[in-house]
Amino acid sequence: MRQQIPIWEKSNLTLEEAAAYFGIGINRLRTLTDEKNCRFVLWCGSKRLIKRKLLDEYLKDKYSI
């Protein structure tokens, strides 16, 4: 049986988890993570994971995205 870890305790989130956690659409997250110098994306093969703490820091100073 696989144990579920709450989203707020995970260090890396899937696009779906990040969208739910931050209230940002999946398509907008894809656009943000497609940027060449994106610090908060982690590529695992073709799967992209969002580094929760780094995205939180990124959004802290933003007025709009």
PDBQT receptor file of N, H, CA, C and O in Angstrom, charges set to zero:
ATOM      1  N   MET A   1       0.839  -1.187   0.000  1.00  0.00    +0.000 N 
ATOM      2  CA  MET A   1       0.000   0.000   0.000  1.00  0.00    +0.000 C 
ATOM      3  C   MET A   1       0.883   1.249   0.000  1.00  0.00    +0.000 C 
ATOM      4  O   MET A   1       1.780   1.378   0.833  1.00  0.00    +0.000 OA
ATOM      5  N   ARG A   2       0.632   2.151  -0.918  1.00  0.00    +0.000 N 
ATOM      6  H   ARG A   2      -0.096   2.046  -1.595  1.00  0.00    +0.000 HD
ATOM      7  CA  ARG A   2       1.446   3.359  -1.063  1.00  0.00    +0.000 C 
ATOM      8  C   ARG A   2       0.945   4.458  -0.122  1.00  0.00    +0.000 C 
ATOM      9  O   ARG A   2      -0.254   4.726  -0.041  1.00  0.00    +0.000 OA
ATOM     10  N   GLN A   3       1.876   5.082   0.580  1.00  0.00    +0.000 N 
ATOM     11  H   GLN A   3       2.850   4.864   0.514  1.00  0.00    +0.000 HD
ATOM     12  CA  GLN A   3       1.522   6.134   1.523  1.00  0.00    +0.000 C 
ATOM     13  C   GLN A   3       1.386   7.470   0.788  1.00  0.00    +0.000 C 
ATOM     14  O   GLN A   3       2.235   7.816  -0.032  1.00  0.00    +0.000 OA
ATOM     15  N   GLN A   4       0.326   8.214   1.079  1.00  0.00    +0.000 N 
ATOM     16  H   GLN A   4      -0.364   7.933   1.746  1.00  0.00    +0.000 HD
ATOM     17  CA  GLN A   4       0.104   9.519   0.469  1.00  0.00    +0.000 C 
ATOM     18  C   GLN A   4       0.785  10.604   1.283  1.00  0.00    +0.000 C 
ATOM     19  O   GLN A   4       0.622  10.665   2.501  1.00  0.00    +0.000 OA
ATOM     20  N   ILE A   5       1.543  11.455   0.621  1.00  0.00    +0.000 N 
ATOM     21  H   ILE A   5       1.675  11.406  -0.369  1.00  0.00    +0.000 HD
ATOM     22  CA  ILE A   5       2.210  12.577   1.272  1.00  0.00    +0.000 C 
ATOM     23  C   ILE A   5       1.420  13.832   0.930  1.00  0.00    +0.000 C 
ATOM     24  O   ILE A   5       1.111  14.058  -0.240  1.00  0.00    +0.000 OA
ATOM     25  N   PRO A   6       1.083  14.657   1.923  1.00  0.00    +0.000 N 
ATOM     26  CA  PRO A   6       0.341  15.893   1.626  1.00  0.00    +0.000 C 
ATOM     27  C   PRO A   6       1.142  16.802   0.691  1.00  0.00    +0.000 C 
ATOM     28  O   PRO A   6       2.372  16.828   0.746  1.00  0.00    +0.000 OA
ATOM     29  N   ILE A   7       0.444  17.540  -0.160  1.00  0.00    +0.000 N 
ATOM     30  H   ILE A   7      -0.555  17.518  -0.205  1.00  0.00    +0.000 HD
ATOM     31  CA  ILE A   7       1.083  18.411  -1.147  1.00  0.00    +0.000 C 
ATOM     32  C   ILE A   7       2.014  19.412  -0.484  1.00  0.00    +0.000 C 
ATOM     33  O   ILE A   7       3.107  19.666  -0.989  1.00  0.00    +0.000 OA
ATOM     34  N   TRP A   8       1.599  19.983   0.639  1.00  0.00    +0.000 N 
ATOM     35  H   TRP A   8       0.711  19.777   1.050  1.00  0.00    +0.000 HD
ATOM     36  CA  TRP A   8       2.415  21.031   1.286  1.00  0.00    +0.000 C 
ATOM     37  C   TRP A   8       3.697  20.485   1.893  1.00  0.00    +0.000 C 
ATOM     38  O   TRP A   8       4.540  21.272   2.324  1.00  0.00    +0.000 OA
ATOM     39  N   GLU A   9       3.879  19.172   1.946  1.00  0.00    +0.000 N 
ATOM     40  H   GLU A   9       3.194  18.532   1.596  1.00  0.00    +0.000 HD
ATOM     41  CA  GLU A   9       5.108  18.572   2.454  1.00  0.00    +0.000 C 
ATOM     42  C   GLU A   9       6.029  18.073   1.330  1.00  0.00    +0.000 C 
ATOM     43  O   GLU A   9       7.184  17.729   1.584  1.00  0.00    +0.000 OA
ATOM     44  N   LYS A  10       5.532  18.032   0.112  1.00  0.00    +0.000 N 
ATOM     45  H   LYS A  10       4.594  18.311  -0.095  1.00  0.00    +0.000 HD
ATOM     46  CA  LYS A  10       6.337  17.565  -1.015  1.00  0.00    +0.000 C 
ATOM     47  C   LYS A  10       7.294  18.659  -1.464  1.00  0.00    +0.000 C 
ATOM     48  O   LYS A  10       6.953  19.841  -1.431  1.00  0.00    +0.000 OA
ATOM     49  N   SER A  11       8.478  18.269  -1.877  1.00  0.00    +0.000 N 
ATOM     50  H   SER A  11       8.756  17.308  -1.903  1.00  0.00    +0.000 HD
ATOM     51  CA  SER A  11       9.421  19.259  -2.393  1.00  0.00    +0.000 C 
ATOM     52  C   SER A  11       9.214  19.488  -3.890  1.00  0.00    +0.000 C 
ATOM     53  O   SER A  11       9.459  20.589  -4.382  1.00  0.00    +0.000 OA
ATOM     54  N   ASN A  12       8.770  18.474  -4.613  1.00  0.00    +0.000 N 
ATOM     55  H   ASN A  12       8.571  17.580  -4.214  1.00  0.00    +0.000 HD
ATOM     56  CA  ASN A  12       8.518  18.578  -6.049  1.00  0.00    +0.000 C 
ATOM     57  C   ASN A  12       7.074  18.172  -6.326  1.00  0.00    +0.000 C 
ATOM     58  O   ASN A  12       6.579  17.179  -5.794  1.00  0.00    +0.000 OA
ATOM     59  N   LEU A  13       6.413  18.958  -7.167  1.00  0.00    +0.000 N 
ATOM     60  H   LEU A  13       6.816  19.765  -7.599  1.00  0.00    +0.000 HD
ATOM     61  CA  LEU A  13       5.010  18.721  -7.479  1.00  0.00    +0.000 C 
ATOM     62  C   LEU A  13       4.826  18.474  -8.969  1.00  0.00    +0.000 C 
ATOM     63  O   LEU A  13       5.565  19.014  -9.792  1.00  0.00    +0.000 OA
ATOM     64  N   THR A  14       3.848  17.663  -9.304  1.00  0.00    +0.000 N 
ATOM     65  H   THR A  14       3.248  17.224  -8.635  1.00  0.00    +0.000 HD
ATOM     66  CA  THR A  14       3.464  17.513 -10.708  1.00  0.00    +0.000 C 
ATOM     67  C   THR A  14       2.750  18.791 -11.131  1.00  0.00    +0.000 C 
ATOM     68  O   THR A  14       2.409  19.618 -10.285  1.00  0.00    +0.000 OA
ATOM     69  N   LEU A  15       2.523  18.959 -12.413  1.00  0.00    +0.000 N 
ATOM     70  H   LEU A  15       2.799  18.287 -13.101  1.00  0.00    +0.000 HD
ATOM     71  CA  LEU A  15       1.806  20.141 -12.887  1.00  0.00    +0.000 C 
ATOM     72  C   LEU A  15       0.410  20.232 -12.265  1.00  0.00    +0.000 C 
ATOM     73  O   LEU A  15      -0.035  21.317 -11.890  1.00  0.00    +0.000 OA
ATOM     74  N   GLU A  16      -0.268  19.108 -12.158  1.00  0.00    +0.000 N 
ATOM     75  H   GLU A  16       0.094  18.227 -12.463  1.00  0.00    +0.000 HD
ATOM     76  CA  GLU A  16      -1.615  19.090 -11.590  1.00  0.00    +0.000 C 
ATOM     77  C   GLU A  16      -1.589  19.488 -10.113  1.00  0.00    +0.000 C 
ATOM     78  O   GLU A  16      -2.429  20.267  -9.661  1.00  0.00    +0.000 OA
ATOM     79  N   GLU A  17      -0.630  18.954  -9.369  1.00  0.00    +0.000 N 
ATOM     80  H   GLU A  17       0.052  18.321  -9.736  1.00  0.00    +0.000 HD
ATOM     81  CA  GLU A  17      -0.504  19.297  -7.953  1.00  0.00    +0.000 C 
ATOM     82  C   GLU A  17      -0.148  20.769  -7.774  1.00  0.00    +0.000 C 
ATOM     83  O   GLU A  17      -0.706  21.446  -6.910  1.00  0.00    +0.000 OA
ATOM     84  N   ALA A  18       0.782  21.263  -8.590  1.00  0.00    +0.000 N 
ATOM     85  H   ALA A  18       1.235  20.713  -9.291  1.00  0.00    +0.000 HD
ATOM     86  CA  ALA A  18       1.194  22.666  -8.495  1.00  0.00    +0.000 C 
ATOM     87  C   ALA A  18       0.032  23.596  -8.853  1.00  0.00    +0.000 C 
ATOM     88  O   ALA A  18      -0.142  24.639  -8.223  1.00  0.00    +0.000 OA
ATOM     89  N   ALA A  19      -0.749  23.228  -9.842  1.00  0.00    +0.000 N 
ATOM     90  H   ALA A  19      -0.607  22.381 -10.354  1.00  0.00    +0.000 HD
ATOM     91  CA  ALA A  19      -1.901  24.040 -10.227  1.00  0.00    +0.000 C 
ATOM     92  C   ALA A  19      -2.892  24.128  -9.071  1.00  0.00    +0.000 C 
ATOM     93  O   ALA A  19      -3.417  25.204  -8.786  1.00  0.00    +0.000 OA
ATOM     94  N   ALA A  20      -3.146  23.021  -8.413  1.00  0.00    +0.000 N 
ATOM     95  H   ALA A  20      -2.719  22.147  -8.644  1.00  0.00    +0.000 HD
ATOM     96  CA  ALA A  20      -4.067  23.016  -7.272  1.00  0.00    +0.000 C 
ATOM     97  C   ALA A  20      -3.492  23.778  -6.089  1.00  0.00    +0.000 C 
ATOM     98  O   ALA A  20      -4.215  24.519  -5.423  1.00  0.00    +0.000 OA
ATOM     99  N   TYR A  21      -2.216  23.609  -5.820  1.00  0.00    +0.000 N 
ATOM    100  H   TYR A  21      -1.629  23.007  -6.361  1.00  0.00    +0.000 HD
ATOM    101  CA  TYR A  21      -1.563  24.233  -4.662  1.00  0.00    +0.000 C 
ATOM    102  C   TYR A  21      -1.469  25.752  -4.811  1.00  0.00    +0.000 C 
ATOM    103  O   TYR A  21      -1.757  26.487  -3.866  1.00  0.00    +0.000 OA
ATOM    104  N   PHE A  22      -1.066  26.224  -5.993  1.00  0.00    +0.000 N 
ATOM    105  H   PHE A  22      -0.832  25.627  -6.761  1.00  0.00    +0.000 HD
ATOM    106  CA  PHE A  22      -0.827  27.643  -6.198  1.00  0.00    +0.000 C 
ATOM    107  C   PHE A  22      -2.020  28.382  -6.814  1.00  0.00    +0.000 C 
ATOM    108  O   PHE A  22      -2.048  29.613  -6.822  1.00  0.00    +0.000 OA
ATOM    109  N   GLY A  23      -2.996  27.645  -7.323  1.00  0.00    +0.000 N 
ATOM    110  H   GLY A  23      -2.974  26.645  -7.316  1.00  0.00    +0.000 HD
ATOM    111  CA  GLY A  23      -4.148  28.284  -7.951  1.00  0.00    +0.000 C 
ATOM    112  C   GLY A  23      -3.814  28.875  -9.314  1.00  0.00    +0.000 C 
ATOM    113  O   GLY A  23      -4.389  29.886  -9.718  1.00  0.00    +0.000 OA
ATOM    114  N   ILE A  24      -2.893  28.248 -10.012  1.00  0.00    +0.000 N 
ATOM    115  H   ILE A  24      -2.426  27.427  -9.683  1.00  0.00    +0.000 HD
ATOM    116  CA  ILE A  24      -2.464  28.684 -11.341  1.00  0.00    +0.000 C 
ATOM    117  C   ILE A  24      -2.844  27.581 -12.321  1.00  0.00    +0.000 C 
ATOM    118  O   ILE A  24      -2.750  26.396 -11.998  1.00  0.00    +0.000 OA
ATOM    119  N   GLY A  25      -3.270  27.967 -13.504  1.00  0.00    +0.000 N 
ATOM    120  H   GLY A  25      -3.347  28.928 -13.767  1.00  0.00    +0.000 HD
ATOM    121  CA  GLY A  25      -3.655  26.977 -14.505  1.00  0.00    +0.000 C 
ATOM    122  C   GLY A  25      -2.470  26.157 -14.997  1.00  0.00    +0.000 C 
ATOM    123  O   GLY A  25      -1.330  26.623 -14.996  1.00  0.00    +0.000 OA
ATOM    124  N   ILE A  26      -2.753  24.941 -15.412  1.00  0.00    +0.000 N 
ATOM    125  H   ILE A  26      -3.679  24.562 -15.413  1.00  0.00    +0.000 HD
ATOM    126  CA  ILE A  26      -1.715  24.036 -15.906  1.00  0.00    +0.000 C 
ATOM    127  C   ILE A  26      -1.030  24.616 -17.145  1.00  0.00    +0.000 C 
ATOM    128  O   ILE A  26       0.190  24.528 -17.277  1.00  0.00    +0.000 OA
ATOM    129  N   ASN A  27      -1.806  25.205 -18.049  1.00  0.00    +0.000 N 
ATOM    130  H   ASN A  27      -2.798  25.276 -17.942  1.00  0.00    +0.000 HD
ATOM    131  CA  ASN A  27      -1.215  25.784 -19.256  1.00  0.00    +0.000 C 
ATOM    132  C   ASN A  27      -0.282  26.941 -18.916  1.00  0.00    +0.000 C 
ATOM    133  O   ASN A  27       0.762  27.090 -19.550  1.00  0.00    +0.000 OA
ATOM    134  N   ARG A  28      -0.633  27.755 -17.938  1.00  0.00    +0.000 N 
ATOM    135  H   ARG A  28      -1.481  27.634 -17.423  1.00  0.00    +0.000 HD
ATOM    136  CA  ARG A  28       0.234  28.857 -17.531  1.00  0.00    +0.000 C 
ATOM    137  C   ARG A  28       1.514  28.324 -16.902  1.00  0.00    +0.000 C 
ATOM    138  O   ARG A  28       2.590  28.877 -17.130  1.00  0.00    +0.000 OA
ATOM    139  N   LEU A  29       1.413  27.254 -16.111  1.00  0.00    +0.000 N 
ATOM    140  H   LEU A  29       0.539  26.805 -15.925  1.00  0.00    +0.000 HD
ATOM    141  CA  LEU A  29       2.604  26.629 -15.526  1.00  0.00    +0.000 C 
ATOM    142  C   LEU A  29       3.510  26.065 -16.619  1.00  0.00    +0.000 C 
ATOM    143  O   LEU A  29       4.734  26.164 -16.529  1.00  0.00    +0.000 OA
ATOM    144  N   ARG A  30       2.914  25.481 -17.636  1.00  0.00    +0.000 N 
ATOM    145  H   ARG A  30       1.920  25.401 -17.709  1.00  0.00    +0.000 HD
ATOM    146  CA  ARG A  30       3.714  24.973 -18.760  1.00  0.00    +0.000 C 
ATOM    147  C   ARG A  30       4.465  26.107 -19.438  1.00  0.00    +0.000 C 
ATOM    148  O   ARG A  30       5.643  25.971 -19.767  1.00  0.00    +0.000 OA
ATOM    149  N   THR A  31       3.777  27.233 -19.647  1.00  0.00    +0.000 N 
ATOM    150  H   THR A  31       2.820  27.344 -19.380  1.00  0.00    +0.000 HD
ATOM    151  CA  THR A  31       4.412  28.393 -20.283  1.00  0.00    +0.000 C 
ATOM    152  C   THR A  31       5.571  28.903 -19.438  1.00  0.00    +0.000 C 
ATOM    153  O   THR A  31       6.649  29.184 -19.961  1.00  0.00    +0.000 OA
ATOM    154  N   LEU A  32       5.352  29.021 -18.133  1.00  0.00    +0.000 N 
ATOM    155  H   LEU A  32       4.476  28.793 -17.708  1.00  0.00    +0.000 HD
ATOM    156  CA  LEU A  32       6.412  29.499 -17.239  1.00  0.00    +0.000 C 
ATOM    157  C   LEU A  32       7.609  28.558 -17.229  1.00  0.00    +0.000 C 
ATOM    158  O   LEU A  32       8.754  29.012 -17.222  1.00  0.00    +0.000 OA
ATOM    159  N   THR A  33       7.359  27.265 -17.228  1.00  0.00    +0.000 N 
ATOM    160  H   THR A  33       6.430  26.896 -17.234  1.00  0.00    +0.000 HD
ATOM    161  CA  THR A  33       8.444  26.288 -17.130  1.00  0.00    +0.000 C 
ATOM    162  C   THR A  33       9.116  26.012 -18.469  1.00  0.00    +0.000 C 
ATOM    163  O   THR A  33      10.161  25.363 -18.508  1.00  0.00    +0.000 OA
ATOM    164  N   ASP A  34       8.539  26.492 -19.562  1.00  0.00    +0.000 N 
ATOM    165  H   ASP A  34       7.690  27.020 -19.530  1.00  0.00    +0.000 HD
ATOM    166  CA  ASP A  34       9.181  26.356 -20.871  1.00  0.00    +0.000 C 
ATOM    167  C   ASP A  34      10.309  27.367 -21.066  1.00  0.00    +0.000 C 
ATOM    168  O   ASP A  34      11.138  27.209 -21.962  1.00  0.00    +0.000 OA
ATOM    169  N   GLU A  35      10.341  28.402 -20.232  1.00  0.00    +0.000 N 
ATOM    170  H   GLU A  35       9.668  28.530 -19.503  1.00  0.00    +0.000 HD
ATOM    171  CA  GLU A  35      11.383  29.417 -20.354  1.00  0.00    +0.000 C 
ATOM    172  C   GLU A  35      12.750  28.796 -20.094  1.00  0.00    +0.000 C 
ATOM    173  O   GLU A  35      12.893  27.916 -19.245  1.00  0.00    +0.000 OA
ATOM    174  N   LYS A  36      13.735  29.257 -20.822  1.00  0.00    +0.000 N 
ATOM    175  H   LYS A  36      13.618  29.972 -21.511  1.00  0.00    +0.000 HD
ATOM    176  CA  LYS A  36      15.066  28.665 -20.785  1.00  0.00    +0.000 C 
ATOM    177  C   LYS A  36      15.738  28.748 -19.405  1.00  0.00    +0.000 C 
ATOM    178  O   LYS A  36      16.389  27.793 -18.982  1.00  0.00    +0.000 OA
ATOM    179  N   ASN A  37      15.589  29.862 -18.710  1.00  0.00    +0.000 N 
ATOM    180  H   ASN A  37      15.061  30.638 -19.054  1.00  0.00    +0.000 HD
ATOM    181  CA  ASN A  37      16.250  30.064 -17.423  1.00  0.00    +0.000 C 
ATOM    182  C   ASN A  37      15.334  29.796 -16.236  1.00  0.00    +0.000 C 
ATOM    183  O   ASN A  37      15.551  30.359 -15.163  1.00  0.00    +0.000 OA
ATOM    184  N   CYS A  38      14.341  28.971 -16.391  1.00  0.00    +0.000 N 
ATOM    185  H   CYS A  38      14.165  28.513 -17.263  1.00  0.00    +0.000 HD
ATOM    186  CA  CYS A  38      13.397  28.677 -15.312  1.00  0.00    +0.000 C 
ATOM    187  C   CYS A  38      14.104  27.889 -14.204  1.00  0.00    +0.000 C 
ATOM    188  O   CYS A  38      14.608  26.790 -14.434  1.00  0.00    +0.000 OA
ATOM    189  N   ARG A  39      14.132  28.468 -13.005  1.00  0.00    +0.000 N 
ATOM    190  H   ARG A  39      13.723  29.361 -12.818  1.00  0.00    +0.000 HD
ATOM    191  CA  ARG A  39      14.834  27.847 -11.875  1.00  0.00    +0.000 C 
ATOM    192  C   ARG A  39      13.976  26.819 -11.128  1.00  0.00    +0.000 C 
ATOM    193  O   ARG A  39      14.510  25.990 -10.391  1.00  0.00    +0.000 OA
ATOM    194  N   PHE A  40      12.658  26.869 -11.312  1.00  0.00    +0.000 N 
ATOM    195  H   PHE A  40      12.225  27.543 -11.910  1.00  0.00    +0.000 HD
ATOM    196  CA  PHE A  40      11.790  26.028 -10.487  1.00  0.00    +0.000 C 
ATOM    197  C   PHE A  40      11.221  24.809 -11.213  1.00  0.00    +0.000 C 
ATOM    198  O   PHE A  40      10.261  24.198 -10.744  1.00  0.00    +0.000 OA
ATOM    199  N   VAL A  41      11.811  24.457 -12.354  1.00  0.00    +0.000 N 
ATOM    200  H   VAL A  41      12.591  24.953 -12.735  1.00  0.00    +0.000 HD
ATOM    201  CA  VAL A  41      11.381  23.240 -13.042  1.00  0.00    +0.000 C 
ATOM    202  C   VAL A  41      12.478  22.185 -12.926  1.00  0.00    +0.000 C 
ATOM    203  O   VAL A  41      13.667  22.494 -13.002  1.00  0.00    +0.000 OA
ATOM    204  N   LEU A  42      12.061  20.949 -12.743  1.00  0.00    +0.000 N 
ATOM    205  H   LEU A  42      11.096  20.698 -12.681  1.00  0.00    +0.000 HD
ATOM    206  CA  LEU A  42      12.965  19.805 -12.692  1.00  0.00    +0.000 C 
ATOM    207  C   LEU A  42      12.460  18.809 -13.726  1.00  0.00    +0.000 C 
ATOM    208  O   LEU A  42      11.339  18.310 -13.628  1.00  0.00    +0.000 OA
ATOM    209  N   TRP A  43      13.289  18.529 -14.706  1.00  0.00    +0.000 N 
ATOM    210  H   TRP A  43      14.199  18.934 -14.786  1.00  0.00    +0.000 HD
ATOM    211  CA  TRP A  43      12.906  17.586 -15.760  1.00  0.00    +0.000 C 
ATOM    212  C   TRP A  43      13.335  16.183 -15.369  1.00  0.00    +0.000 C 
ATOM    213  O   TRP A  43      14.499  15.945 -15.048  1.00  0.00    +0.000 OA
ATOM    214  N   CYS A  44      12.399  15.271 -15.397  1.00  0.00    +0.000 N 
ATOM    215  H   CYS A  44      11.453  15.465 -15.657  1.00  0.00    +0.000 HD
ATOM    216  CA  CYS A  44      12.653  13.856 -15.125  1.00  0.00    +0.000 C 
ATOM    217  C   CYS A  44      12.258  13.118 -16.411  1.00  0.00    +0.000 C 
ATOM    218  O   CYS A  44      11.125  12.660 -16.561  1.00  0.00    +0.000 OA
ATOM    219  N   GLY A  45      13.214  13.017 -17.324  1.00  0.00    +0.000 N 
ATOM    220  H   GLY A  45      14.135  13.389 -17.203  1.00  0.00    +0.000 HD
ATOM    221  CA  GLY A  45      12.885  12.523 -18.658  1.00  0.00    +0.000 C 
ATOM    222  C   GLY A  45      12.065  13.589 -19.361  1.00  0.00    +0.000 C 
ATOM    223  O   GLY A  45      12.516  14.725 -19.504  1.00  0.00    +0.000 OA
ATOM    224  N   SER A  46      10.861  13.234 -19.802  1.00  0.00    +0.000 N 
ATOM    225  H   SER A  46      10.495  12.310 -19.686  1.00  0.00    +0.000 HD
ATOM    226  CA  SER A  46       9.980  14.219 -20.427  1.00  0.00    +0.000 C 
ATOM    227  C   SER A  46       8.951  14.762 -19.439  1.00  0.00    +0.000 C 
ATOM    228  O   SER A  46       8.134  15.611 -19.798  1.00  0.00    +0.000 OA
ATOM    229  N   LYS A  47       8.984  14.286 -18.214  1.00  0.00    +0.000 N 
ATOM    230  H   LYS A  47       9.647  13.596 -17.922  1.00  0.00    +0.000 HD
ATOM    231  CA  LYS A  47       8.054  14.731 -17.172  1.00  0.00    +0.000 C 
ATOM    232  C   LYS A  47       8.643  15.941 -16.462  1.00  0.00    +0.000 C 
ATOM    233  O   LYS A  47       9.807  15.929 -16.062  1.00  0.00    +0.000 OA
ATOM    234  N   ARG A  48       7.837  16.984 -16.307  1.00  0.00    +0.000 N 
ATOM    235  H   ARG A  48       6.891  16.994 -16.632  1.00  0.00    +0.000 HD
ATOM    236  CA  ARG A  48       8.323  18.170 -15.599  1.00  0.00    +0.000 C 
ATOM    237  C   ARG A  48       7.719  18.216 -14.200  1.00  0.00    +0.000 C 
ATOM    238  O   ARG A  48       6.516  18.036 -14.010  1.00  0.00    +0.000 OA
ATOM    239  N   LEU A  49       8.585  18.460 -13.240  1.00  0.00    +0.000 N 
ATOM    240  H   LEU A  49       9.562  18.605 -13.394  1.00  0.00    +0.000 HD
ATOM    241  CA  LEU A  49       8.164  18.611 -11.854  1.00  0.00    +0.000 C 
ATOM    242  C   LEU A  49       8.463  20.040 -11.419  1.00  0.00    +0.000 C 
ATOM    243  O   LEU A  49       9.439  20.645 -11.863  1.00  0.00    +0.000 OA
ATOM    244  N   ILE A  50       7.628  20.564 -10.561  1.00  0.00    +0.000 N 
ATOM    245  H   ILE A  50       6.835  20.073 -10.200  1.00  0.00    +0.000 HD
ATOM    246  CA  ILE A  50       7.766  21.926 -10.083  1.00  0.00    +0.000 C 
ATOM    247  C   ILE A  50       8.394  21.897  -8.699  1.00  0.00    +0.000 C 
ATOM    248  O   ILE A  50       7.902  21.216  -7.798  1.00  0.00    +0.000 OA
ATOM    249  N   LYS A  51       9.486  22.643  -8.534  1.00  0.00    +0.000 N 
ATOM    250  H   LYS A  51       9.886  23.196  -9.265  1.00  0.00    +0.000 HD
ATOM    251  CA  LYS A  51      10.135  22.773  -7.231  1.00  0.00    +0.000 C 
ATOM    252  C   LYS A  51       9.308  23.762  -6.409  1.00  0.00    +0.000 C 
ATOM    253  O   LYS A  51       9.362  24.971  -6.635  1.00  0.00    +0.000 OA
ATOM    254  N   ARG A  52       8.546  23.232  -5.456  1.00  0.00    +0.000 N 
ATOM    255  H   ARG A  52       8.503  22.250  -5.273  1.00  0.00    +0.000 HD
ATOM    256  CA  ARG A  52       7.544  24.001  -4.730  1.00  0.00    +0.000 C 
ATOM    257  C   ARG A  52       8.109  25.249  -4.066  1.00  0.00    +0.000 C 
ATOM    258  O   ARG A  52       7.554  26.335  -4.231  1.00  0.00    +0.000 OA
ATOM    259  N   LYS A  53       9.190  25.118  -3.325  1.00  0.00    +0.000 N 
ATOM    260  H   LYS A  53       9.640  24.236  -3.190  1.00  0.00    +0.000 HD
ATOM    261  CA  LYS A  53       9.754  26.257  -2.588  1.00  0.00    +0.000 C 
ATOM    262  C   LYS A  53      10.272  27.339  -3.535  1.00  0.00    +0.000 C 
ATOM    263  O   LYS A  53      10.090  28.528  -3.275  1.00  0.00    +0.000 OA
ATOM    264  N   LEU A  54      10.914  26.936  -4.628  1.00  0.00    +0.000 N 
ATOM    265  H   LEU A  54      11.062  25.970  -4.840  1.00  0.00    +0.000 HD
ATOM    266  CA  LEU A  54      11.436  27.922  -5.573  1.00  0.00    +0.000 C 
ATOM    267  C   LEU A  54      10.309  28.651  -6.311  1.00  0.00    +0.000 C 
ATOM    268  O   LEU A  54      10.417  29.849  -6.574  1.00  0.00    +0.000 OA
ATOM    269  N   LEU A  55       9.241  27.943  -6.642  1.00  0.00    +0.000 N 
ATOM    270  H   LEU A  55       9.153  26.970  -6.429  1.00  0.00    +0.000 HD
ATOM    271  CA  LEU A  55       8.105  28.612  -7.285  1.00  0.00    +0.000 C 
ATOM    272  C   LEU A  55       7.430  29.552  -6.285  1.00  0.00    +0.000 C 
ATOM    273  O   LEU A  55       6.974  30.634  -6.655  1.00  0.00    +0.000 OA
ATOM    274  N   ASP A  56       7.370  29.148  -5.048  1.00  0.00    +0.000 N 
ATOM    275  H   ASP A  56       7.741  28.270  -4.747  1.00  0.00    +0.000 HD
ATOM    276  CA  ASP A  56       6.804  30.006  -4.003  1.00  0.00    +0.000 C 
ATOM    277  C   ASP A  56       7.610  31.304  -3.890  1.00  0.00    +0.000 C 
ATOM    278  O   ASP A  56       7.030  32.386  -3.795  1.00  0.00    +0.000 OA
ATOM    279  N   GLU A  57       8.936  31.204  -3.901  1.00  0.00    +0.000 N 
ATOM    280  H   GLU A  57       9.408  30.326  -3.978  1.00  0.00    +0.000 HD
ATOM    281  CA  GLU A  57       9.799  32.388  -3.857  1.00  0.00    +0.000 C 
ATOM    282  C   GLU A  57       9.614  33.247  -5.104  1.00  0.00    +0.000 C 
ATOM    283  O   GLU A  57       9.569  34.474  -5.013  1.00  0.00    +0.000 OA
ATOM    284  N   TYR A  58       9.507  32.613  -6.260  1.00  0.00    +0.000 N 
ATOM    285  H   TYR A  58       9.544  31.617  -6.334  1.00  0.00    +0.000 HD
ATOM    286  CA  TYR A  58       9.321  33.324  -7.519  1.00  0.00    +0.000 C 
ATOM    287  C   TYR A  58       8.028  34.139  -7.488  1.00  0.00    +0.000 C 
ATOM    288  O   TYR A  58       8.012  35.297  -7.908  1.00  0.00    +0.000 OA
ATOM    289  N   LEU A  59       6.953  33.540  -6.996  1.00  0.00    +0.000 N 
ATOM    290  H   LEU A  59       6.966  32.600  -6.655  1.00  0.00    +0.000 HD
ATOM    291  CA  LEU A  59       5.645  34.199  -6.987  1.00  0.00    +0.000 C 
ATOM    292  C   LEU A  59       5.535  35.274  -5.904  1.00  0.00    +0.000 C 
ATOM    293  O   LEU A  59       4.704  36.177  -6.005  1.00  0.00    +0.000 OA
ATOM    294  N   LYS A  60       6.359  35.177  -4.884  1.00  0.00    +0.000 N 
ATOM    295  H   LYS A  60       7.033  34.444  -4.802  1.00  0.00    +0.000 HD
ATOM    296  CA  LYS A  60       6.276  36.107  -3.756  1.00  0.00    +0.000 C 
ATOM    297  C   LYS A  60       6.433  37.564  -4.202  1.00  0.00    +0.000 C 
ATOM    298  O   LYS A  60       5.761  38.442  -3.662  1.00  0.00    +0.000 OA
ATOM    299  N   ASP A  61       7.284  37.832  -5.151  1.00  0.00    +0.000 N 
ATOM    300  H   ASP A  61       7.831  37.119  -5.590  1.00  0.00    +0.000 HD
ATOM    301  CA  ASP A  61       7.570  39.198  -5.587  1.00  0.00    +0.000 C 
ATOM    302  C   ASP A  61       6.824  39.598  -6.850  1.00  0.00    +0.000 C 
ATOM    303  O   ASP A  61       7.022  40.710  -7.338  1.00  0.00    +0.000 OA
ATOM    304  N   LYS A  62       5.988  38.750  -7.389  1.00  0.00    +0.000 N 
ATOM    305  H   LYS A  62       5.827  37.846  -6.992  1.00  0.00    +0.000 HD
ATOM    306  CA  LYS A  62       5.303  39.040  -8.638  1.00  0.00    +0.000 C 
ATOM    307  C   LYS A  62       3.952  39.733  -8.392  1.00  0.00    +0.000 C 
ATOM    308  O   LYS A  62       3.237  39.420  -7.440  1.00  0.00    +0.000 OA
ATOM    309  N   TYR A  63       3.633  40.669  -9.267  1.00  0.00    +0.000 N 
ATOM    310  H   TYR A  63       4.214  40.923 -10.040  1.00  0.00    +0.000 HD
ATOM    311  CA  TYR A  63       2.327  41.317  -9.242  1.00  0.00    +0.000 C 
ATOM    312  C   TYR A  63       1.353  40.544 -10.126  1.00  0.00    +0.000 C 
ATOM    313  O   TYR A  63       0.182  40.375  -9.786  1.00  0.00    +0.000 OA
ATOM    314  N   SER A  64       1.855  40.082 -11.257  1.00  0.00    +0.000 N 
ATOM    315  H   SER A  64       2.807  40.219 -11.533  1.00  0.00    +0.000 HD
ATOM    316  CA  SER A  64       1.045  39.261 -12.171  1.00  0.00    +0.000 C 
ATOM    317  C   SER A  64       1.962  38.315 -12.936  1.00  0.00    +0.000 C 
ATOM    318  O   SER A  64       3.164  38.550 -13.060  1.00  0.00    +0.000 OA
ATOM    319  N   ILE A  65       1.370  37.249 -13.440  1.00  0.00    +0.000 N 
ATOM    320  H   ILE A  65       0.393  37.058 -13.339  1.00  0.00    +0.000 HD
ATOM    321  CA  ILE A  65       2.154  36.292 -14.224  1.00  0.00    +0.000 C 
ATOM    322  C   ILE A  65       1.416  35.990 -15.522  1.00  0.00    +0.000 C 
ATOM    323  O   ILE A  65       1.898  35.204 -16.338  1.00  0.00    +0.000 OA
TER     324      ILE A  65
